[in-house]
Amino acid sequence: MMYRIVAACLFLGLFSAGSSLSCRWMDHKFKQHNEETLNLLDAMANNSTNSTELEDTVVFPNHLYRQASKASAEEKLAFTAQILEEVAALFEEDHSSASWEESTVRNLLNIVNKQAEELRSCIGSHKKKNKKLRMYFKRLSHHILKQMGHSAEAWELIRKETKDHLMRAEQLTSSLCSTH
């Protein structure tokens, strides 16, 4: 009998240690880094000139966020990590037409990549990437950046869209953070 109690306690201890909800980085750093990233995006807007809207071909994926909000904690983290990875991939494209400071873009990429890496380390197993989310970001790259020649207007659209994603990602993950 005592063996079963010890085994159960050991199992619960190991399970909770591996749980995405016990990820200390998530509790203490995600929101801080997300705010830094939003501030950098705002600073980039100060250097932008145009305020155009996204084409109808690339509609913000609200339905994917609704699905993710109903998912497990681990799936929410995986979804958020994928968003960050996709954002980083976008900002690694040619942004020379944008009037952004190179150091600002570098800082943005460093923070976004750090967030994605830390979230991935919180996930117990390798989660499959969301194909619909991947296709959405491919459409942003092809239908906005490439078709608009990586212009300043295209980058302003991407900057705004990225800000929306980061705000939604914070909402999605805020329920996962412990309140100590």
N, C-alpha and C positions, 0 to 999 in steps of 0.2 A: 504494500500500500504506500509506504513512504517513498519507494522508488518511483511510483507513478506520479506522486505529487512533485518530487524533484524534477522528473522528466518534463512534466507539464510546465513548471516554472521556468526551466531551462529553455523549452520550446518558445514560451511566450516572450522571454527575454531576448532570445535570438531573433524572433519574428519582429518584435517592436524595434530592435536595433537596426534591422534592415528595412524597416518601413520608411516610405517617403515622408511620412508625417513627422518622423523624428530627425529629419535632415536639418541639422543646426544652421547650415548656411542659408537655407530657405527662410528660417525664422529670423535671422539677424541681418542678412545682406541683400537679399533679392530686391526688396522694396527700395533700399538705399541706392543700389546700382540702377534700378529702373528709373528712379527720379533723376539721377545723373544723366542717363541717356536721354530722357525727355528734355532736360535742360540744354543738352548739346543740340538736340533737334530744334529747339526754340532759337538757339543762337544761330543755327544755320538758316533759319527763316529770316532773320534780320538781314541777312545778306542776299536774300532772294528778291526777285522783282515781280514775278507774275503770280496770279492767283486763279489758275484754271482748274477745271473739275475733271475727274477721271472719266474716261470714255465708258459707254455702256457695256463694252466688251469685258470689262474687268470690274465686277461688282464685289463689294466687300463681303467676305464670307461669314455673314452673321450666323447662318445656319450651322456652320462648323463650330462656332463658339458655343451655340446653344447645345449641340451634341456633346461637346467637351465638358460643359458645365454639369452634365448629368453623369459623367464618367467617373471612374475610380480616381483616387488621389494620384496614383502612379500614372494613369493615362493623362490626367491633367498636366502633370509635370512633363511628360513626354511630348504632349501637344505644344506646350509653352516652349520647351527646348527646341522643337522643330521650327516654331515661329522665329525664334532668335537666330537659328542657323540659316534660315531662308533670308532673313533680313540682312545678315552678314554677307551672304552670297550676293545679294543685290548691291550692297554698298562697296563690294570689291570690283564691281564693273566700272567702266570708264566714266568718271565723274568730273573730268577736266572742264566741261562746259559750265558746271555749277560754280558759283563764286564763293565756294566754301574754303575756309582755311584747311589746308591739308592736315594740320595737327588736330583739328576738330574731328575730321573724318577718322583719323587714326585712333583717337581716343574713343570715339563712338564704337568702332570695330573692336577695340580691345575690351571694352566693357561688355558689349553684346556677346562676344565670343567667350568671355569669362563666365557670364551668366549661363550660357548654353552648356558649357563644360561642367559647371557646378551642378546644374539641374540634372544633367545626364548622370553624374556621380551619385545623385540621390535616388535614382531609379534602380531598383533591384535587378531587373533583367533588361535585356535589350528589347525595347518596344519597337514594333513596326511603325514606320512613318505613315502619316495620313496622306494618301495619294491625292485626294481632292485638294488638300492644302498645298501640296507640292505643285499641282497643276495651276492653282490660283497664282502662286508666285512666278511660275513660268510665264503665265499670261502677262503679269506685270512687266517682266523682263522683255518679252517679245513685243507685246502690243503697246507698251508705253515707252520703255527705254529705247529699244531698237528701232521701232517705227518712227519715233520722234528724234532719232539720231543722237540719243543721249544728251539732248539739249537741256538748257537750264530749266525750261518749262517742264520737261519730263521729270527731271530730278526734284522739282518742287512738288509734283504730284506724288512721287515716291516718298519724299520726306513726310508729307502729310499723312499718307497711308501708313507709313511706319509708325508715326506717332499714335495713330488710332489703334494699331496692333499692340503697341506696348501698353497703352492704357487698358485695353481689353484683357491682355495677358495678366496684368496686375490684378484686375477684378477676378479673373479666373483662379489665380493662385492665392488670393488673399484669404480665402476660406481654409487654406491648408496650413497657414502659419499658426503656431501656438501663441497663446497670449500668456506669457510668463510674468 
